Amino acid sequence: MNETYTLPQKIKQMLIILIPLLITQLAMFAMSFLDTAMSGQVSPDDLAGIAIGASLWSPVQMGITGILMAVTPIAAQLIGAHRKKEVMPTVVQSIFLALLMSVLVITAGMIALAPVLNAMPLELEVRTIAWGYLTMIALGIPPLFVYNVLRCFIDALGQTRVTMIITLLSLPINGVFNYLFIFGKLGFPAMGGVGAGIATSITYWILLGLAVSFIRRSDQMTVYRLTAGKLQVRFRDWKELLRIGVPIGMAIFIESSIFAVVTLFMSAYDTITIAAHQAAINFASFLYMIPMSISYSLAILVGFEVGAGRTRDARQYSFLGIGMGLGMALIFSVLLLSYNTELAAIYTRDAAVLEMTAHFLIYAIFFQLSDAVAAPIQGALRGYKDVNVTFLLALISYWLIGLPLGIALARLTDLGAFGYWVGLITGLAAGAVGLFSRLLYLQSKPARLVSEAEQSALPAPDR
């Protein structure tokens, strides 16, 4: 990416970056998909229990992961400044921080999980499955958080194919352990949704083992020497990690938690509704992997072009990404409209859950159309280092527009549970309009705004 490309060359360059990112995101999501789909084959109670458990765990996981993502810009900056000896101490301190966060999350779960579940109007079997699923997930929290640090480090070195391969290797492993523990095969106990939690925790440990093995064996990694020097806590480094990571984590938490909150509101309905909602939102999240990967690609491409002073190319990449997102969204809209019942059958064999899931999937068409615009724009804005407005718009569109409207429609109209989806769709659409307006404004005055963004970006290395 060191020259101005023609449009066909830009498309090719974008696909080169996009495809590995997309494969990685799809493989990561597929683990959650396997948990949900395989548990749903046992019973609606198991599917609903996974829904409640995932709604509580997902925002926490994504928020903490966002904090640990600070490793990527810090390590990349040190590598770019030829200060390689300082990279591994940063990674080691991040591992210490990840372990502390693991202890805090597990402790908080031990204290709050039972009261939270007991406060929800759940059927006893659903509550028991949710509690068991989250308890088993807790066994894999430390390796997951440490793996996220190592993954960010590997990505910062430009070795994104490595994390893709690691994730692809872990996917069938997760499927095998799900098969063993959910359905009770080869002498293992049949544990339903709780077994999915065990399988996921085992997979987290395997992910960590694969990442450590790569770092130890890679010739490129020898210069960094993971265990070189004294392994001691340095709170000064923690302060820097938290200063950069907390805003990232909070932004991710805001976006992910709204869907968790809606799932919790769904607990007021019967098990069939909870299960159908979870199945449909799971498939909508699967489709979201495409605009999310485009978003990550645009953050790289737009950022590179802006840094090189090629604002025209940055603008072209922005609209190319939005066009790709919309094109894919239209294709999947036809798929959802034509085969919603067949897609719903992936998740359940229960006739009532199947019918309601198919209905929810019609609403998912409008979800992914809004995401197809909003997510690429978010990536482009990050490429311009314009992140504060994105966070603010997410807060407004989800929490001040989408959720209140959804509550009103669900409780005051005949839409019932579908009202929450209409509210979220409205919030997503409003957010997409706001983000598009911000992008146009930013591109109309790129020099001044990019300069302002640079001043609020990562601190320069110590001199």
N, C-alpha and C positions, 0 to 999 in steps of 0.2 A: 504493500500500500504506500508506494513512494512516488506516485505520479497520478496525473489526472486520467481517469478512464472514460471510455465511451459508455453509453447506457448498457449495451450488452455485456461489456466488461464489468460494469458495476454489479449487474445481476449475478454474474459468475462469482465475483469476489464476495458478494453477500452470501451466496449459497455455500461457498467454501467455509465461511465462518458459521453460518446458520446450522448446517446439517449436523456437525458433531454436537453442538449445543442442544439441538432438538432431540437427538438420540439419547443424550444423557438425561434430559428432563423427562422424556417419555419412560425411560427405564426406571428412574426414581419414582415417578408417579405409579408405574405399573405395580410396584410393591404394595402400595395402598390399595390399588385396584384389585389385586389378588386377595388381599385381606377381606375386602368388602364383598367381592363376587363369590368367593369360595365360602365365606361364612353365610351368605344369603342362601346358598344351596342347602344349608342345614335347617334353618327355620327363620320366620320373620323376627322372632325374638332375638336371635343371634345377629341378624342384620341391624336391627334397631339398637342393640347393645353396642355394636361397633360404631354406629352413627353417633351415639352419645359420647362414647369414649373418644372418638376421633375429634369431635367438636370441642372437647376440653383440652386435648393434647396438641392438636395442630397449631393453634395460635402461639402456645408456649414454645413449641419446637421451632416454629418459623421465626419468632421474635428473637430467641437466643441465637439461632443460626445467623440472623441478620447482624447481631452484635459481633459474632466471631468472624463475619465477613470482612471486618476491618483489616484482617491479616493480608488480604489481597492487595489493596492499594499501598499499604505500608511496605510490604515485601517488594512489590513491583517498583516502588520509588527507590528503595535502597539498591535494588539490582540495577536500575537505570543509572544511578549515581555511582556505580562501581564500588559499592560498599557491601560486598557480599558477606564479609565476616560478621556484619551486624544483622543479617537476615535470620540466621538460626536462633540467636538469642531472643529475637522477637517471636519466632514460632514457639520456642520453649515456654516463654511467658504466656503466650496465648493458650498453650496446653494447660498450664497451671490454672489460668482463668477459667478454661472450659471445665476442668475438674471441680473447681469451686462452685461454678454454676450448676453442675450436675448434683452436687450435694445439696445446694439450696433448693433446686427444683424437686428432688426426691423428698427432702424434708417437708417442703410445703405441701406436697402431695399426700404424705402420710398424715398431716394435720388436717388438711382441708377436704380431701377427696370424699370421705364418707359423709360429712355434713352437707356438702354440695349435692351429692347424688340423692341423699335422703330428703333434701329440700325440693327435689324435682318430682312432679306427679307421674312417676314411672311405674309400670307394672313390676312386680318383684323380680321376675325372671330377667327382664331387661336390665334392671339396676344391678343385679348380681353379675351379669355378663359384662357390663360396662366396667364395674369395679375390678373384676378379674382381668380383663383385657389391659386396663391401665396399670395394674399391679405388675403384670408380666412385662409390659413395655418399660417400666422403671428399671428393670434389670439391664436394659440396653442403652440407657441414657448416657452413662459415662463414655462408652466407646463411640456412640454417635457424635457427641459434642467434640471429642478429640479428633475423630475422623473428619469432621467439618473443618477443623483448623488445618489438618494436613491436606485436605482437598483444596482449600483456598491457597495454600502455599504452592502446591503442584500447579494449579491454574495460573498463579502469578508468574511462574517460570515459563508459561506458554505451552505446558504439557497437557492441554485440555483433552487430548485423545486418551491420555493415560486414565484420567478420571472416568472417561466414557467407557473404557474397557473394564475398569474395576466395577463400575455400576452394572454393566452388562453381565459380567461373571456372577455377580451377587443375585441377579434376578431369578435365574432358575433354581438357585440354592434356596431362596425365599419360597418359591413355589413348592419345592420338595418338602420343606419343613412344614409349610401350611398343610400340605396333603397328609403328612404324618400326624400332626397334632390336631387339626380340625376334625378329620374324619376317623382318626384312630387306626391307622394302617401299620402293618409290620410289627404288631405288638404294642404300639404306642396307644395311650388312652385317647378316646374321642372326646375332645374338649370344646368343640365348636368355636365360637368367637374368642374365647380365652386362649385357645390354641394358636390363633392368629397372632396374639400378643407374644407368645413364646417364640414363634417362628420369626417374628420381626426382630426381637431382641437378639436371637442367635445370628441373624443376618447382619445386624449392626456390628457385632463382634468380628464377623468375617470381613466386613468392609474395612474395619480398622486394621486387621491383620494383613490384608492385601495392600493397603496403602503403606504400612510400615515396611513390608517386604520390598515394595518398589523403591522406596527411599533408600533402603539399605543396599540394594543391589544395583541401582542406577549409577552409571559412571558420572552422569551430569550432577548427581547429588553429592559426590564425594567432597566437593569444595565446601559444602555447607556443614557436614559432619554434625548430625543430629545430637549426639551425646558429647560433643566437644565442650570443654570448659566446665565450670561449676554449675550444677543444677540448683540454683537458688532463686527464691522469689524476689522480684524487683518491682515494687509497687509503682515506681516512676513509669515503667513501661506499661503497667496496667492502666494508669491514668490516660496515657495516650491512646491505648486500644479502646478504652471506654468512650473517650471523647469523640472518636471517629465512628465507633460501632453502634453506640446507643441510638443516635438519630436514624441510622439505617434500620436497626432492629425495630424501632418504634414505628417507622413508616410501614414496614412489612406487617407488623402486628396489627396496625389499624386496618389494613386491607384484608388480612386473613380472619381477624376476630369477628367481623361483621357476619360472616357466613356461619361461624360457630354459634353466635348469639341467636341467629335465626333458627338453627337446628335445635337449640335449647328451647326456644319458643314453641317449636314443633312438639316438644314433649307434652304439651297440653292436649294433644290429639291422641288418637289411638295408635297402637303399634303398627298397623297397616300404613297409616299416613307417615309415621316416622321412617319406616323402612323405605317407602316409595320416595320420599324426599331425599333420603341419603343416597339411594341408588341413582336418582336423576342428577343430584348435585355432584356426585362422583364422576358421572360421565361428562357433565359440563366442565368440571375441573380438568378432565382428560383432554378435552378439546382446547382448553386454555393453554396447554403446554406449547401450542404452536405460536400464538401471539406473544407468549412470554419469551420464547426463544428468539423470536424476531426482535423483541425489546432488548434482550441482551446483546444481539448482534448490532443493533443500531447504536447502543451505548459505545461499542468499540469503534464502529465505522465513523459515526458522526464525531465522536471525540477525537479520532485521529485526524479527520479532515479539518475540524476547527483548530486543532493545535497546529496544523500545517498552514493555516490561514486560507484554506480553500472553502470559504463559506458557501459558495455556489454548489460545490460537490456535497457538502454537508446537507444542504437543503434537498438536493436530489435524492440522496440516500434516505432522508426522512420520509419523503413521499413515496419512494419505492417500497419502503417497509410497510407503510400504511396500505399501499395498493396490494402488496402480497397478503397482508392480513385479511383485508376485505375479500380478496379472491378466494382464499381458503375458507373464509366464513360462509360465503355464498354456496360453495360446494357442500359443506357440512350442513347447511340449512336444508338443502334438498334431501340429504341423507336422513336427517332427523324427521323431516316431514313425511318421507316415504316409508321409513322403516323403524318408526318409534317403538312399535310393539315388539319387533324382533330384537331391537337393542335392549329393551326392558327385560327380555327373557334371559339376557346374559346374567342378570343379577338375581333372579328369583323364579321359582316354579309355582308360587302361590298365585292363584288367579286374581284375587283382589289387589294384591301388591302390584302385580303385573299391569293391570288396567290403570291404576293410579300413576305408576311410574311412567307409562307411555304418555299420559296426560301431562305430567310435569315436563317431559322431554320436549313437548311443543313449546313451552315457555323458554326452554333452554336455547331455542333458536335466537331469541332476542338477546339473551345473555351473551352469546358468543359474537353476535354482530357488534355489540357495544365494545366488547373486549378487543375485537379485531382493530378498532380504531384507537382505543385508550392505551392499550399496552405498548404498541409500537411508539406512540407519542411519548410515553413515559421514558422509554429507552433513548429516544432522540434527545429529550430534555436533559437526561443524565449525561449524554454525550456533550451537551453544552454546559454541564456542571450546574444546571438549574434544577435543584432538587427540593428546595423549600416550598415552592409553589405546588409541586406535585404532591407533597405530603399534605399541604393545606387543602387542596382540592379533594384528595381522598377522604379526609376527615369530613368535609362538608357534604360531598356527594353520598357517602355511605351512611354517616351517622346523623346528619342533619336533614337529609332529604330522603334517602332510601328507607332507612329503618322506621322513622316515624310514619311515613306514608304506608309502609307495609303493615305496621301494627294497626293503623286506622282501617285499611282495607280488609284485613283479616278479621277484625273484631266488629266492624260496623257495616259490612256488606256481606253478600251471599258468597263471596269468593272463598271465604274460609282460609285454609292453609295456602291456597294459591295466591292470596293477597300479599303474602310476604314476598313471593317471587316477583309480583308486579311492582312492588315497592323497590326492590333491589334493581330490577331492570331500569326503572325510572332514574334511580340514583346513578347507575352505571352510565346511562345515556347523558345525564347532566354532567357527569365527570368527563366524559369523552368530549363534549362540546367545550367545556372549560379548558381542557388540556389542548385542544386544537386551537383555541383562541390564543392561549399562551404561546404555543409554538409559532403561530403566525406573527405575534407581536415580537417574539424573541428574534425571529429571522429577519424582521424588518429593521432591527437595530442590533445586529450581531456583535459588532466591535465593542460597544459600550457594555452590553450585558455579559459578554464572555469575559471581559476584563473584570467586572464585578464578581463573577462566579469564581474566577481564579483567585481573587483575593480571599474568598471564604472557603477555598478548597483545602486540600491537605497541606500541612505545614512543610516548608522546605526542610531538607535534611540539615542536621547540625553541621556547622562549618568549623 
